[in-house]
């Protein structure tokens, strides 16, 4: 064993030790004995109307082509509801490459 390996082994937990420590922390958190730092990821908002218009569709055609309920698209555009994470990802794909999204949706039997 070289000296670099010996140093790393002395200063680092093994994978098993790290895993056990993590499970112990999770268990303590569940029991209310430990408060863990939280990171909440919130995807950036999407402008559904801008995405639709950039793709060149009216609302009804946009909904039909991308297999979305027209009433849902309308509520998103009015700001009455916010798309969930999955829908935000789908809408971002449509925004980035509407033709690829159309090809993909056409290959799926709905």
C-alpha positions in Angstrom: 0.0 0.0 0.0 1.4 3.4 -0.9 1.4 6.3 1.5 -1.4 8.2 -0.3 -3.7 5.2 0.0 -2.9 4.9 3.7 -3.7 8.6 4.3 -7.0 8.3 2.4 -8.0 5.2 4.4 -7.2 6.9 7.7 -9.3 10.1 6.9 -12.2 8.7 5.0 -15.1 6.5 6.2 -15.6 3.4 4.3 -18.8 3.1 2.1 -20.4 0.8 4.7 -19.6 3.1 7.6 -21.0 6.1 5.7 -24.1 4.1 4.7 -24.8 3.1 8.3 -24.2 6.6 9.6 -26.7 7.9 7.0 -29.3 5.4 8.0 -28.8 6.2 11.7 -29.4 9.9 10.9 -32.5 9.1 8.8 -33.9 7.0 11.7 -33.2 9.7 14.2 -34.9 12.2 11.9 -38.0 10.0 11.5 -38.2 9.7 15.3 -37.9 13.5 15.7 -34.6 13.3 17.4 -32.7 15.1 14.7 -33.5 17.9 12.3 -31.8 17.6 9.0 -30.9 20.4 6.7 -33.3 20.5 3.8 -32.9 21.6 0.2 -36.1 22.1 -1.7 -35.7 22.2 -5.5 -38.5 24.1 -7.2 -38.2 24.1 -11.0 -38.3 27.5 -12.6 -41.8 28.6 -13.7 -42.8 28.1 -17.3 -44.7 30.5 -19.5 -47.1 28.0 -21.2 -48.7 30.6 -23.5 -45.3 31.8 -24.7 -44.2 28.1 -25.3 -47.5 27.5 -27.2 -47.2 30.6 -29.3 -43.5 30.0 -30.1 -44.4 26.5 -31.3 -47.0 28.2 -33.6 -50.2 26.7 -32.2 -53.5 28.0 -31.0 -54.6 26.6 -27.7 -56.8 23.8 -29.0 -54.3 22.6 -31.6 -51.4 22.8 -29.0 -53.5 20.6 -26.6 -54.4 18.1 -29.3 -50.9 17.8 -30.8 -49.2 17.4 -27.4 -51.9 15.2 -25.8 -52.9 17.8 -23.1 -56.4 18.6 -21.9 -57.3 22.0 -23.4 -59.0 23.2 -20.2 -55.8 22.4 -18.3 -53.7 24.4 -20.7 -56.1 27.3 -20.4 -55.8 27.2 -16.6 -52.0 27.2 -16.9 -52.0 30.1 -19.3 -54.4 32.1 -17.0 -52.2 31.4 -14.0 -55.1 29.6 -12.2 -52.9 26.5 -11.8 -49.2 25.7 -12.1 -48.0 22.7 -14.1 -46.5 20.0 -11.9 -42.8 19.0 -12.2 -43.5 16.4 -14.9 -45.5 18.8 -17.0 -42.9 21.5 -16.5 -40.3 19.1 -17.9 -42.6 18.2 -20.8 -43.3 21.8 -21.6 -39.6 22.7 -21.5 -39.0 19.9 -24.0 -41.7 21.4 -26.2 -40.1 24.8 -25.8 -36.7 23.6 -26.7 -37.6 21.4 -29.7 -41.3 21.2 -30.6 -40.7 19.1 -33.6 -38.9 16.4 -31.6 -41.7 16.5 -29.0 -44.2 16.0 -31.8 -42.2 13.0 -33.2 -42.0 11.5 -29.8 -45.7 11.9 -29.0 -46.6 10.4 -32.4 -44.7 7.2 -31.5 -46.7 6.6 -28.4 -50.1 4.9 -28.5 -52.4 6.9 -26.3 
